[in-house]
Amino acid sequence: METPIARASARLNRAVELIVAALMVALVLDVWLGVIDRYHFHWQLPWPETLARYLMIWAAMLAVSSGIARREHIGLTTVIDRLPFGLRRTLLMISDVLALALFAYLLWFGIGFATGGANKQAMIFGVSMAPFYAAIPVSAAVCCVQLILVILRDKGRQGEPATVEMPK
């Protein structure tokens, strides 16, 4: 039975995945336009390369929370899998709390980074750099929320083999 916490995590992940998919579509179209411009039309558009960079940063940063939600981030489990259940569970919970601390730290300092970008201008676009720099604190905040949800959802039991009832 799926808990409300698991449903909230899944809904947040679905929303993030839709945003990342839209960013990737925009990235592909932008790069395609840049290639067509360079080799066919010779318009010499100055912005496709810069826009592609920021679209890729936003997509990659937001996608981290999907890895957290699905527990598909990199993990070295050779040693942890051999530990007794209680110790394994404790270590997994500690690693989740440490990851939460890391993303909270990134959020805290990312806010200053993004607000500092408000004073800088993107020469090609003629706008503030704040929306581009905001990828760091926004994605860190989403990661913090997602980590809290998966900590409450999994309670250190991630990586355990699923129990399957055999038919009698």
ABEGO torsion letter per residue (X at the ends): XBBAAAAAAAAAAAAAAAAAAAAAAAAAAAAAAAAAAAAAAGAGBAAAAAAAAAAAAAAAAAAAAAAAAAGABBBBAAAAAABBAAAAAAAAAAAAAAAAAAAAAAAAAAAAAAAAAAABBBAAAGBBAAAAAAAAAAAAAAAAAAAAAAAAAAGGABGBBBBBBBBX
